[in-house]
């Protein structure tokens, strides 16, 4: 199945894991220090996005395409809703940038 992705969506995916060309090793590997974007209160859900931030709309589109996913994390006694790359999103970036992306938790 062919998935169309905009330059803005690719940029959001790169920002999510901190991918930059100068951080890719000579062996074509990139070890991500993070895998989250735009943390919000977990009582709010991405399914409720109807307008607002362009970035949030990009994230919603990436979730619909299966390239990003929601994840609830516990921090300082409260739930935080984060968006992270899915396995498909990681594979997509690996193909585009010709490098292995190693995600750490």
N, C-alpha and C positions, 0 to 999 in steps of 0.2 A: 504494500500500500504506500502510495506516494504522499508525503506530508509536506505542505508548503509552510515555510517559516520565514518571518521577516527579519531584517537586520536588527531591529529593536529587540525581537524575541531572542535572537542569538546573543545579543549583548547582555540581556537579563540573565541568560543561562551562564555566560562567562562570569558575570559579577557574582552569581550565586556561589560559585566555587573558587573565585579569585584567579581565574585562568588568564595569564598574560604570557606573551611569547618569551619574555626574558626569564620566566620561571620554569620553562620546559627544559629538561636536562638534555645533554648531548645524546643520551640514549633514547630520546623522544618519549620521556615519561614526565608526567606532571602529578605531583602529590598534593592534593587539595588540603588546605588547612581547615576548611569549613565546607559545609553543604547546607546552607540555609539562606533564605532571603525574606525580608519583610516580615518580621515577627509581630503578631498582634494578639490581643486578648483572645483566648480560646473560646469565649462565649460568642464571638463573631465568626462567621464561616464564609469562605470564598464563594460558596454557592449563592450567597446573598449579594454579591457584587453586581450592581446594575449601572453605576456611573462612578466618576471620580478619577482617581489617579491613573495615568496612562500606564504606569508600571504594573499596577494591580490588574488592569485589563489585559496586559501582556501575559501576566502570570496565569490569569484565568484561561486565556487561549492556549497556553502551553499545557495546562492541566487537561483541557479538553482533547489535546493532541496526544496526551499520555507522556509528555516529556518532563513534566514536573508533577509533584504530588504534595498533599498536605501532610503535616506531621505535628502532633501535639507534644510539646516538651514540658517538663516540670522545672520551673526555675524560681527560687526564692519563695516557695510555698504556693505558687500559682501556675496555672496552665498557660502556656504560650503557644500560639498557633504559628507555625513556620511553614515555609514552602521550600522544597528541596528538589534536586534533580532526581528523576526516576532512573531506573536502570536503562530504559530506552533513551532518556536524555543524555546520560553519560556516553552511551554508545554513539549517539548522534554527534556529540562534540568530538569524540575520538575520530570519527570519519572525516569531519570537516577540517580538523586541525592536525590530522595525521600524527597523533600522539596517544599514548596510553594514559588514561585518567584514573588515578588511584584515589578513591574516596575514603576518608577516615571518619570514624564516628566520634 
